[in-house]
Amino acid sequence: MTPTLLKPSTLLPDGLQTQQLNNLTLFKFTPQLGDRLQTLLDKQKDDTLTTEETLELAAIGELDDIFNYINAVMFAHS
């Protein structure tokens, strides 16, 4: 069976937290998702990622891009 791309939105319920910084509310990963990201990055560095883990890493990376964009826009408008 061919693995399917993991949608970044599926990571939101357990992977999203907010942080208050002065008058801004910033989006960031929960410690659990941050740890998972680090595990996957370590496996990528060691060239031991499975196909499913490669897709998971791509989804987490996409979510990271989204959070960074939103946080940057919110910061620019403050």
C-alpha positions in Angstrom: 0.0 0.0 0.0 1.3 3.5 -0.9 1.6 5.8 2.0 -0.4 9.0 1.7 0.6 12.5 2.6 -0.2 13.5 6.2 -2.2 16.6 6.3 -0.6 19.2 8.6 -4.0 20.1 10.0 -4.2 16.6 11.6 -1.3 17.6 13.9 -3.1 20.7 15.3 -5.2 19.1 18.1 -2.1 17.7 19.9 0.7 19.7 18.3 -0.4 23.3 18.7 0.1 25.6 21.7 0.0 29.4 22.0 2.4 31.6 23.8 1.7 35.1 25.0 4.6 37.5 24.3 3.8 41.1 25.4 0.6 41.9 23.4 1.1 39.0 20.9 -0.2 35.5 20.9 2.2 33.3 19.0 1.7 29.8 17.6 4.3 27.2 18.5 4.7 23.4 18.7 3.9 21.5 21.9 6.9 19.9 23.6 5.7 16.6 22.3 5.6 17.7 18.7 8.9 19.5 19.0 10.4 16.3 20.4 9.0 14.3 17.5 10.3 16.8 15.0 13.8 16.4 16.5 13.6 12.6 16.4 12.7 12.7 12.8 15.4 15.2 12.0 18.0 13.0 13.7 16.8 10.0 11.7 16.9 12.0 8.5 20.5 13.0 9.4 21.3 9.3 9.9 19.5 8.4 6.7 17.2 6.0 8.6 13.7 7.6 7.9 11.0 5.3 6.7 8.7 6.4 3.9 5.9 7.2 6.5 8.4 9.2 8.7 9.5 11.2 5.6 5.8 12.1 5.0 5.3 13.0 8.7 8.4 15.2 8.6 7.1 17.0 5.5 3.8 17.6 7.3 5.5 19.0 10.4 7.7 21.1 8.2 4.7 22.5 6.4 3.0 23.3 9.8 6.2 25.0 10.9 6.2 27.2 7.8 2.5 28.1 8.5 3.2 29.0 12.1 6.2 31.1 11.1 4.2 33.0 8.5 1.3 33.7 10.9 3.7 34.7 13.7 5.6 37.0 11.3 2.4 38.7 10.1 1.1 39.2 13.6 4.4 40.7 14.7 4.5 43.0 11.7 1.0 44.3 12.5 1.7 44.9 16.2 
